[in-house]
Amino acid sequence: MAETRELLDACVHCGFCLPACPTYTLWGDEMDSPRGRIHLMDLVERGEIELDATVAGHFDRCLGCLACVPACPSGVRYDLLIQRTRAQRRERAPRSLRQRAVEGGVLALAARPRLLRALAWPLAAGVRPFPLAPRVTAADLRARPQPLVPARGEPRMRAALLEGCVQRVFFGRVNRAAAAVLAADGCEVTVPRGQGCCGALALHSGREDEARRRAQETIAAREDRIDRAQGASPRSQAPPRPGRHHTARMKRNRGPGPRPGTGGPRARDGRMRVARSGAGDAALCTCRVPRAAGGRGPG
């Protein structure tokens, strides 16, 4: 993992990120742009300013959409920078008791999809308690992929789809479409029930310990369910051979990275890696590619 100083020095302050940033577009404040926030991070890193409530406010207003990342010609990893800065913000500029209570309540609700779906039904009826409330229909709240989506044609790989917490409630259609795309590419998709929180929201909020704990729990549960689901698959002619784990990201706005079915970074010791979650992520799945007899698997 690159050092923070190295990540900060990669920014040349060209300004290509400015039109991609919704907060800068809305307010026109340099400090509420990726370039301005990186400048603040640099000053904090050098010890020239304190990470006080005023500075922290500019970081808090970042939506985390990461539209600036693909817009940057220098490849600045703003995603890593804002993630690390928010962890520092929790330590060095703690929020008020009220703010912490609201944040904890939101994260606790988001991690309980059934409760979130129950509370979301008024939105489908047209009740909008605040302007930014998502516009959803009853069909959106009911949409979700089937527990098993068979591959079209000869199965080339198998995958377990991670539905996400908020994702499965408001964007179940996206999960269903992701499963369909994987199936069209020769992937047999299982959607394990009883999925927990992967820790992405906690990570985006600077709660690194909580995020790590939830991610480890998700990994352990997913590996067990993948093995059991694959062994019980009606499409399987024989128990799956030991293979390689890959992590594939289905993105509505795809950036650089492996396409579905082509594999990705190899996991170590049979454990899957956790892919970065962020704006545009439509699904996260873990694929086990069976090895061909006497040779290597595809990819």
N, C-alpha and C positions, 0 to 999 in steps of 0.2 A: 504494500500500500504506500502510495507516494506521501511524502511529508507535506504538511500544510504549507510551509514556505515555498516549496516547489510548485504546488498548485496555485498559490497566489501569484507567483512570478510569471506564470504562463499567460496571465491577462496582459494585453498590450493596450487596453483602454481604447479600442477602435470604435466602439459604439454600435456595432452590428446587432448587439443584443437589445438595444433600446426599443425599436419598434416591435420586437417580439414579446416584450414584457407588459402584461396587462396593467400592473400598478403604475408603471411609468407612463403608459399611454393615458391612464385615467387622471393622474395627478400632475405629471410633468415634473416631478421632483427627482433630481439626480440621485439622491440618497435612497430613493425607492425604486431604483433600477438595479439590475445585476451588476453593472459596472460600479455604481455607487456603493452597493453593499460590499463588493469585493474590496473597494478602497477602504471602507470602514473596517473590514476584517483585517486588512493589511496594517492599518494604524493600531488596531487592538493587539495584533500579533507583535508589533514592534514596541508596544508599551507607550505609544504616544498619546493614546486616549484610553479612558476607562470604559469598560463594557457596562455602562449604566442604563437606567431605564430609557433614556432618550435614544441611545444607540440601539438598544435591544428592540425598541419599537419598530425600527426600520426592518430588522430581521423578522419580526413577528408578522409584518404586513406582507411578506413574501408568500405567495400562494403555493409555492412548491410545484408549480405546473411544469417547470423545467423546459419551457419553450425556448429559453435562451441557449440551452446546451447545443441543439442542432444548428442554431443560428450563428454560433461562434466559429469563425474561421481558424482560430488558434487551438480549438479543442479544449477549452478551459472546462474543468470538471466542477462546475458550479454546484452540481448535485452533492458531491462529497463535501464541498466547502460549507454549504448551508446546513448540511446534516451535522457536521462537526461543530459549527458555530452555535447551533441550537442546543447541543449538549453542554457547551460552555455557558450558554446563557442561563440554563437551569441552575448551574453552580454559582455563577458570579453575579447574576442579576435576577434573583428569585422573584417570581410573580407574587402578587398579593394572595391572601387566603381565599378571597372570593374567586380570583382568576384560577387558582389551583383547583378549587372545588368544581368550577364549571368545566375545566379541562378534563378532570378525572371523571365527571359525569358523562361527558360526551364520549370519551374513550371506552368507558364501561358499557354504554349503550351500543356503540358501534360494534363491540365484540360479542354482542348477543343478537344475532340476526332475527331470531323469532320475535323477540320483543320489539326490535326495530321495525320489523314488517307490520306488527300489530299496531304500532303507533303511527305508521305511515299511511294507513288506509284513509284517513281524512284527506290526505293529499290527492289520492285518486278520486275523491268526491269533489275536488275543486277547492277545498279549504287551504288557504295559503297563509300560515301564521306570520311569515316574514317574506320580504321580496325575493330573497335568494333561495327559498325553498324549492327543491327539485320538482319539475313538472312530470308527473308519472300517471299512468293509467292503471286500472285494475289488472289488465293483461301484463303490464310490466312487472307488477308485484308478484304475479303467479308464474312468470316465465322462469324456467330453469331447464338445463339439459337432462336427458334421461340418465339413469344410473349407469347404463352401458350403451355406448354408441358404437356399433360394429364398423369396422373398416370397410371401405368400398373396395371390392376385389380382394386380392391376396393380402392379408395383414403383413406389413413390413415392420411394425413396432407396436408397442403398447404404451399407454400413458394414463396417469392419474391426474385429473384436472382439479386444481385448487380454486374453489369458487370465490373466495374472499368474503369478507364480512358485509360491508356496505355494498360491494359489487353484486352479491347474489340477491340482495333485496331490491335495489334500484336498477341494476343493469344485467338482470338475468338473461335478457335477449343476447347480450354480448357473449356471455358464457356459452349459451346454446350455439351461437354462430361459431365461436372458437372450436367447440367440439366438432361441429360439422366440417369446418375447414381441415382439422386434423384428420378426421375420418376420410375425407376426400383424398388426402395425401397418403392413404394407406395405414392410418394409425387407429388402432382399437382403443377407444377412450372409456375409462371408468371414472365415475364421479363418486368417490366415497362419501357416505353420509356421516353426520356427526363431526364435521370438520370444525376445528377451533380457529382462533385468531392466529395469524402468522407473525404478528408483531410489527407490521409495516407502519401502522398509524402511530404506535408508540415510538418507533424510530424517527419518524418525521417530526415528532414532538420533542425530541431530544432525550427520551427515556431509553437510553441504550441498554441498561441492565434488563428492564422489562422486555424490550424488543428481543434481546438475545435469548432470554428464557422462553418466550413464546415461540420463537423460531426453532429452537432446539426441540420443543415439544411437538411442533408441527412436523419436523423432519422425522422424528422417531415414530410418530403415529402414521405418517405417510408411507414410510418404508414397510411397516408391518401390513398396512392395508393394501399396498401395491402387490406384495407377494401373495396375499390371500386372494385378492381380486383376480390376479392373473391366473392363479392355479384353478380358480373356479370358472374361468371364462368359457362359455359354450362354444366359442370359435376356436379354442385351442385344441389341437389334436394330441398334444402331449404337454407335460409340465414344462414351463419355460426354462431354458438353459440359463446358467449364470451369464449375465451380460454387463453392459456398461450403462451407467446413469448419465443422462444429459438433462440440462435445463433449457427449456424453450420458452420464449416470451412471444405471445401473440399480441401485436400492438396495432392499434388503429392507425397510428402514424408511425410507421416503422422507421427506425433509425438504423445505424450500422449494427451488424450482428448476424448470427446464423439464422437462416430461414427454417421454418418448421420442417422437420424431417431430415435436416442436414446435420443435426447434432450441434454440440456446443462444447464448452469446456468440460474435460473429463473430470469426474469426481474422484476423490481419493478414498481408499479403503471402503469402497462400496457405498459411500454416503453421498447424497446429492448436495450440490451447492445451492445456496439461496440466491435467486436472481434479484437484482435491484428492482424495487417497485417504484413507480413514479407516474407522472402524467402520461397518458396514452396506453398504459398497460391494460390489456383487456383480460388476460388470464395468465396464470403461471402453472405450468404442468411439468411433471417429472416423467421422463420417458425411459423405459428400459428397452434397449435394442438387443434382441436375442442374437447370439452369435450363430453364424452358419456352421454346419458340421465340418470340422476340419479346417476352419478358417476364421477370419474376422467378420464381425457384423458390418452392416452398411454404415457409411459415414466415416 
